[in-house]
Amino acid sequence: MITGQAVCLGPDIDTDLIIAGRYLRTKDRSVWGAHVFEDLDPSLAGRLSGAIIVAGRNFGCGSSREQAPVALREAGVVAVISPLFARIFFRNAINVGLPVLEADLTCRDGDQIAINLNEGVIEVAETRYSFTPLSPRMRDILDAGGLVTYWRGKA
């Protein structure tokens, strides 16, 4: 079970809005987490620890930078929900151990959300939403904490 408070965003959040290119020259991932969404809302990074982002369609569009889902994890985001993700962002997120779920749900900032990955259910207040469950392999990758750790466990 994944739980957290909702942080609601609109549609078409691209990877440049998630983490601006000017911060990618550093290898210090904590810098990425501290500056996530800075060009969208400078105060947003401070509200993301333990949060579940609920966004509109087309989350993670734009460049294919893997740093975007890493920055979200570094900021403390525990999952992202959107009706539609850019495919490369979706896979990059799974590969770094960030759960991303395709579902269209209604919530407000601060709503408590509970996600059951195995059952494909999201609960917001008294309302239950279904999502297409992730494949067993994707759940295994998430359980391992990311693709690198997953493959190390297979060796």
C-alpha positions as YAML, in Angstrom:
chain: A
units: angstrom
residues:
- id: 1
  name: MET
  ca: [0.00, 0.00, 0.00]
- id: 2
  name: ILE
  ca: [1.28, 3.45, -0.97]
- id: 3
  name: THR
  ca: [-0.19, 6.41, 0.88]
- id: 4
  name: GLY
  ca: [0.33, 10.14, 0.67]
- id: 5
  name: GLN
  ca: [-1.26, 13.54, 0.32]
- id: 6
  name: ALA
  ca: [-2.32, 14.74, -3.10]
- id: 7
  name: VAL
  ca: [-0.50, 17.54, -4.87]
- id: 8
  name: CYS
  ca: [-2.63, 18.40, -7.89]
- id: 9
  name: LEU
  ca: [-1.15, 19.68, -11.14]
- id: 10
  name: GLY
  ca: [-2.60, 20.43, -14.55]
- id: 11
  name: PRO
  ca: [-2.00, 18.78, -17.93]
- id: 12
  name: ASP
  ca: [1.09, 18.85, -20.14]
- id: 13
  name: ILE
  ca: [3.73, 18.95, -17.40]
- id: 14
  name: ASP
  ca: [6.93, 18.48, -19.37]
- id: 15
  name: THR
  ca: [10.30, 17.27, -18.14]
- id: 16
  name: ASP
  ca: [11.72, 20.81, -18.36]
- id: 17
  name: LEU
  ca: [9.11, 21.94, -15.82]
- id: 18
  name: ILE
  ca: [9.88, 18.98, -13.59]
- id: 19
  name: ILE
  ca: [13.61, 19.79, -13.47]
- id: 20
  name: ALA
  ca: [15.09, 22.67, -15.40]
- id: 21
  name: GLY
  ca: [18.11, 21.96, -17.55]
- id: 22
  name: ARG
  ca: [20.27, 24.45, -15.65]
- id: 23
  name: TYR
  ca: [20.41, 22.01, -12.69]
- id: 24
  name: LEU
  ca: [21.49, 18.98, -14.69]
- id: 25
  name: ARG
  ca: [25.18, 19.87, -14.73]
- id: 26
  name: THR
  ca: [25.51, 18.54, -11.18]
- id: 27
  name: LYS
  ca: [25.57, 14.86, -10.23]
- id: 28
  name: ASP
  ca: [24.22, 15.76, -6.77]
- id: 29
  name: ARG
  ca: [20.68, 14.41, -7.00]
- id: 30
  name: SER
  ca: [19.59, 16.27, -3.87]
- id: 31
  name: VAL
  ca: [19.99, 19.49, -5.88]
- id: 32
  name: TRP
  ca: [17.48, 18.13, -8.39]
- id: 33
  name: GLY
  ca: [14.98, 17.38, -5.61]
- id: 34
  name: ALA
  ca: [15.42, 20.82, -4.08]
- id: 35
  name: HIS
  ca: [14.66, 22.54, -7.42]
- id: 36
  name: VAL
  ca: [11.93, 20.29, -8.80]
- id: 37
  name: PHE
  ca: [9.08, 22.31, -10.40]
- id: 38
  name: GLU
  ca: [10.96, 25.53, -9.65]
- id: 39
  name: ASP
  ca: [9.87, 27.21, -12.90]
- id: 40
  name: LEU
  ca: [6.25, 26.13, -12.35]
- id: 41
  name: ASP
  ca: [5.96, 27.09, -8.66]
- id: 42
  name: PRO
  ca: [9.06, 27.79, -6.55]
- id: 43
  name: SER
  ca: [7.26, 26.69, -3.36]
- id: 44
  name: LEU
  ca: [6.20, 23.31, -4.74]
- id: 45
  name: ALA
  ca: [9.37, 21.35, -3.91]
- id: 46
  name: GLY
  ca: [8.80, 21.99, -0.21]
- id: 47
  name: ARG
  ca: [5.39, 20.27, -0.34]
- id: 48
  name: LEU
  ca: [6.43, 17.07, -2.08]
- id: 49
  name: SER
  ca: [7.86, 14.92, 0.72]
- id: 50
  name: GLY
  ca: [5.53, 11.92, 0.98]
- id: 51
  name: ALA
  ca: [3.24, 13.36, -1.71]
- id: 52
  name: ILE
  ca: [1.37, 11.69, -4.53]
- id: 53
  name: ILE
  ca: [1.21, 13.91, -7.60]
- id: 54
  name: VAL
  ca: [-2.15, 13.85, -9.36]
- id: 55
  name: ALA
  ca: [-1.78, 15.48, -12.76]
- id: 56
  name: GLY
  ca: [-3.69, 16.01, -15.96]
- id: 57
  name: ARG
  ca: [-2.97, 14.27, -19.25]
- id: 58
  name: ASN
  ca: [0.45, 14.11, -20.86]
- id: 59
  name: PHE
  ca: [2.61, 14.15, -17.73]
- id: 60
  name: GLY
  ca: [6.34, 13.87, -18.47]
- id: 61
  name: CYS
  ca: [6.17, 15.02, -22.08]
- id: 62
  name: GLY
  ca: [9.15, 16.75, -23.66]
- id: 63
  name: SER
  ca: [12.71, 15.53, -23.52]
- id: 64
  name: SER
  ca: [13.51, 11.99, -22.48]
- id: 65
  name: ARG
  ca: [15.74, 13.00, -19.56]
- id: 66
  name: GLU
  ca: [15.88, 10.32, -16.91]
- id: 67
  name: GLN
  ca: [16.66, 13.01, -14.35]
- id: 68
  name: ALA
  ca: [12.99, 14.10, -14.23]
- id: 69
  name: PRO
  ca: [11.66, 11.03, -12.36]
- id: 70
  name: VAL
  ca: [14.85, 10.93, -10.27]
- id: 71
  name: ALA
  ca: [14.23, 14.56, -9.24]
- id: 72
  name: LEU
  ca: [10.69, 13.67, -8.19]
- id: 73
  name: ARG
  ca: [11.95, 10.78, -6.05]
- id: 74
  name: GLU
  ca: [14.64, 12.99, -4.53]
- id: 75
  name: ALA
  ca: [11.95, 15.52, -3.60]
- id: 76
  name: GLY
  ca: [10.06, 12.76, -1.77]
- id: 77
  name: VAL
  ca: [7.26, 12.02, -4.25]
- id: 78
  name: VAL
  ca: [5.96, 8.49, -3.61]
- id: 79
  name: ALA
  ca: [3.83, 8.09, -6.78]
- id: 80
  name: VAL
  ca: [2.44, 9.99, -9.77]
- id: 81
  name: ILE
  ca: [-1.08, 9.53, -11.15]
- id: 82
  name: SER
  ca: [-2.12, 10.84, -14.55]
- id: 83
  name: PRO
  ca: [-4.64, 9.76, -17.20]
- id: 84
  name: LEU
  ca: [-1.77, 9.62, -19.72]
- id: 85
  name: PHE
  ca: [2.03, 9.70, -19.43]
- id: 86
  name: ALA
  ca: [4.64, 10.29, -22.08]
- id: 87
  name: ARG
  ca: [5.83, 6.73, -22.73]
- id: 88
  name: ILE
  ca: [9.54, 7.40, -22.18]
- id: 89
  name: PHE
  ca: [8.82, 9.19, -18.88]
- id: 90
  name: PHE
  ca: [6.60, 6.29, -17.77]
- id: 91
  name: ARG
  ca: [9.34, 3.74, -18.37]
- id: 92
  name: ASN
  ca: [12.09, 5.94, -16.90]
- id: 93
  name: ALA
  ca: [9.99, 6.36, -13.75]
- id: 94
  name: ILE
  ca: [9.51, 2.61, -13.33]
- id: 95
  name: ASN
  ca: [13.22, 2.09, -13.99]
- id: 96
  name: VAL
  ca: [14.17, 4.45, -11.13]
- id: 97
  name: GLY
  ca: [11.57, 2.93, -8.80]
- id: 98
  name: LEU
  ca: [8.89, 5.66, -8.96]
- id: 99
  name: PRO
  ca: [5.34, 4.25, -9.25]
- id: 100
  name: VAL
  ca: [3.38, 5.87, -12.07]
- id: 101
  name: LEU
  ca: [-0.27, 4.96, -12.55]
- id: 102
  name: GLU
  ca: [-2.60, 5.77, -15.39]
- id: 103
  name: ALA
  ca: [-5.95, 6.81, -13.94]
- id: 104
  name: ASP
  ca: [-8.30, 9.75, -14.24]
- id: 105
  name: LEU
  ca: [-9.40, 10.81, -10.79]
- id: 106
  name: THR
  ca: [-10.79, 13.81, -8.99]
- id: 107
  name: CYS
  ca: [-9.13, 15.16, -5.87]
- id: 108
  name: ARG
  ca: [-7.98, 18.33, -4.16]
- id: 109
  name: ASP
  ca: [-4.58, 19.34, -2.83]
- id: 110
  name: GLY
  ca: [-4.07, 17.67, 0.51]
- id: 111
  name: ASP
  ca: [-6.55, 14.81, -0.01]
- id: 112
  name: GLN
  ca: [-5.28, 11.56, 1.47]
- id: 113
  name: ILE
  ca: [-4.67, 8.92, -1.21]
- id: 114
  name: ALA
  ca: [-4.10, 5.18, -0.80]
- id: 115
  name: ILE
  ca: [-2.87, 3.03, -3.69]
- id: 116
  name: ASN
  ca: [-2.97, -0.76, -3.86]
- id: 117
  name: LEU
  ca: [-0.64, -1.72, -6.72]
- id: 118
  name: ASN
  ca: [-1.60, -5.39, -6.65]
- id: 119
  name: GLU
  ca: [-5.36, -4.80, -6.82]
- id: 120
  name: GLY
  ca: [-5.23, -1.82, -9.20]
- id: 121
  name: VAL
  ca: [-7.20, 0.43, -6.84]
- id: 122
  name: ILE
  ca: [-6.76, 4.04, -5.74]
- id: 123
  name: GLU
  ca: [-8.81, 5.41, -2.84]
- id: 124
  name: VAL
  ca: [-9.40, 9.12, -2.40]
- id: 125
  name: ALA
  ca: [-11.60, 9.95, 0.59]
- id: 126
  name: GLU
  ca: [-14.60, 7.61, 0.16]
- id: 127
  name: THR
  ca: [-14.15, 7.10, -3.60]
- id: 128
  name: ARG
  ca: [-12.41, 4.13, -5.23]
- id: 129
  name: TYR
  ca: [-10.85, 4.38, -8.68]
- id: 130
  name: SER
  ca: [-9.45, 1.58, -10.80]
- id: 131
  name: PHE
  ca: [-6.30, 1.71, -12.85]
- id: 132
  name: THR
  ca: [-4.73, -0.72, -15.23]
- id: 133
  name: PRO
  ca: [-2.45, -2.76, -12.98]
- id: 134
  name: LEU
  ca: [1.24, -2.69, -13.71]
- id: 135
  name: SER
  ca: [2.74, -5.88, -15.08]
- id: 136
  name: PRO
  ca: [4.26, -8.32, -12.58]
- id: 137
  name: ARG
  ca: [7.73, -7.43, -13.89]
- id: 138
  name: MET
  ca: [7.11, -3.69, -13.37]
- id: 139
  name: ARG
  ca: [5.89, -4.35, -9.82]
- id: 140
  name: ASP
  ca: [9.01, -6.45, -9.20]
- id: 141
  name: ILE
  ca: [11.19, -3.56, -10.44]
- id: 142
  name: LEU
  ca: [9.35, -1.12, -8.15]
- id: 143
  name: ASP
  ca: [9.62, -3.53, -5.21]
- id: 144
  name: ALA
  ca: [13.38, -3.75, -5.81]
- id: 145
  name: GLY
  ca: [13.70, 0.04, -5.82]
- id: 146
  name: GLY
  ca: [14.50, 0.34, -9.52]
- id: 147
  name: LEU
  ca: [15.85, -1.54, -12.51]
- id: 148
  name: VAL
  ca: [19.52, -1.58, -11.50]
- id: 149
  name: THR
  ca: [18.73, -3.09, -8.10]
- id: 150
  name: TYR
  ca: [16.29, -5.51, -9.72]
- id: 151
  name: TRP
  ca: [18.96, -6.86, -12.08]
- id: 152
  name: ARG
  ca: [21.58, -7.01, -9.33]
- id: 153
  name: GLY
  ca: [19.20, -9.29, -7.45]
- id: 154
  name: LYS
  ca: [18.98, -11.57, -10.48]
- id: 155
  name: ALA
  ca: [22.76, -12.10, -10.71]
...
